[in-house]
Amino acid sequence: MAQFKVAVIVGSNRRESLNKMLARALIKLGAPGVEFRTVQIDDLPIYNQDNEGNLPASVVRFKSEIAAADALLFVTPEHSRSIPTVLKNAVDWGARPWGKNSWTGKLAAVTGTSPGAISTALAQQHLRQILGAQGVVLMGGETYIAFKQGLIAADGTVTDDSTRGFLKSFLDQFASLVARFAAPSRAAA
Ligand SMILES: Cc1cc2nc3c(=O)[nH]c(=O)nc-3n(C[C@H](O)[C@H](O)[C@H](O)COP(=O)(O)O)c2cc1C
């Protein structure tokens, strides 16, 4: 039985998103002791500090899902050599209101895919910088997936053996870190 909950945050609001496909493939590969839950971010309104006093329902839901997670898995595209607007918007809502930062002290891993030559390397670097400033503890290493047609089948299977093995070891490493990170804080609670 899964002991730990990992919230999966995909930085794309596109219906046929490659990163949604990658997230599905990761969830299908799975990791020991971990239950993955995708968290919706495309229903969050554009961040506006005027709304902090009366948070929109979608923001309340989003922040409670982050709070309930033992760890976070970000799967992001790269837009203009940074993270997409929809993801930055979610990060900003998570960080606010002041004193109610949903990110602080969370463990996270980052990956993402793009058909570009350097995949999502720069978006991931920006995301690490942004999350680090919010107090997120980030798993090290680099998991850039260069997307090729047919890499992920319709049922979420990663068709290339080498990429599948690479993603599986990424998930296993994350799961072992989640167990080491989350178990002591549960015991102390
Ligand atoms: C506004 C915009 C900016 C983009 N900038 C980049 C970029 O900087 N680097 C990159 O590799 N791909 C870039 N792309 C191409 C994306 O990698 C491609 O659209 C990919 O499918 C987006 O991921 P998604 O399918 O999960 O939404 C950009 C696409 C858009 C729409």
PDBQT file of the ligand as one rigid body, heavy atoms in Angstrom, charges set to zero:
ROOT
HETATM    1  C1  LIG A 201       5.140  30.345 -26.206  1.00  0.00    +0.000 C 
HETATM    2  C2  LIG A 201       6.037  29.168 -26.487  1.00  0.00    +0.000 A 
HETATM    3  C3  LIG A 201       7.383  29.262 -26.202  1.00  0.00    +0.000 A 
HETATM    4  C4  LIG A 201       8.224  28.153 -26.413  1.00  0.00    +0.000 A 
HETATM    5  N1  LIG A 201       9.539  28.229 -26.055  1.00  0.00    +0.000 NA
HETATM    6  C5  LIG A 201      10.309  27.111 -26.071  1.00  0.00    +0.000 A 
HETATM    7  C6  LIG A 201      11.615  27.110 -25.502  1.00  0.00    +0.000 A 
HETATM    8  O1  LIG A 201      12.102  28.100 -24.997  1.00  0.00    +0.000 OA
HETATM    9  N2  LIG A 201      12.314  25.956 -25.521  1.00  0.00    +0.000 N 
HETATM   10  C7  LIG A 201      11.790  24.797 -26.060  1.00  0.00    +0.000 A 
HETATM   11  O2  LIG A 201      12.465  23.767 -26.042  1.00  0.00    +0.000 OA
HETATM   12  N3  LIG A 201      10.563  24.771 -26.617  1.00  0.00    +0.000 NA
HETATM   13  C8  LIG A 201       9.801  25.889 -26.629  1.00  0.00    +0.000 A 
HETATM   14  N4  LIG A 201       8.527  25.874 -27.132  1.00  0.00    +0.000 N 
HETATM   15  C9  LIG A 201       8.032  24.643 -27.778  1.00  0.00    +0.000 C 
HETATM   16  C10 LIG A 201       7.507  23.674 -26.721  1.00  0.00    +0.000 C 
HETATM   17  O3  LIG A 201       8.566  22.829 -26.301  1.00  0.00    +0.000 OA
HETATM   18  C11 LIG A 201       6.382  22.816 -27.299  1.00  0.00    +0.000 C 
HETATM   19  O4  LIG A 201       5.307  23.641 -27.682  1.00  0.00    +0.000 OA
HETATM   20  C12 LIG A 201       5.909  21.770 -26.311  1.00  0.00    +0.000 C 
HETATM   21  O5  LIG A 201       4.952  20.961 -26.950  1.00  0.00    +0.000 OA
HETATM   22  C13 LIG A 201       5.293  22.431 -25.082  1.00  0.00    +0.000 C 
HETATM   23  O6  LIG A 201       4.998  21.453 -24.113  1.00  0.00    +0.000 OA
HETATM   24  P1  LIG A 201       3.500  20.926 -23.894  1.00  0.00    +0.000 P 
HETATM   25  O7  LIG A 201       3.141  20.151 -25.157  1.00  0.00    +0.000 OA
HETATM   26  O8  LIG A 201       3.590  20.042 -22.707  1.00  0.00    +0.000 OA
HETATM   27  O9  LIG A 201       2.599  22.107 -23.708  1.00  0.00    +0.000 OA
HETATM   28  C14 LIG A 201       7.693  26.963 -26.958  1.00  0.00    +0.000 A 
HETATM   29  C15 LIG A 201       6.315  26.896 -27.257  1.00  0.00    +0.000 A 
HETATM   30  C16 LIG A 201       5.506  27.975 -27.022  1.00  0.00    +0.000 A 
HETATM   31  C17 LIG A 201       4.025  27.864 -27.317  1.00  0.00    +0.000 C 
ENDROOT
TORSDOF 0
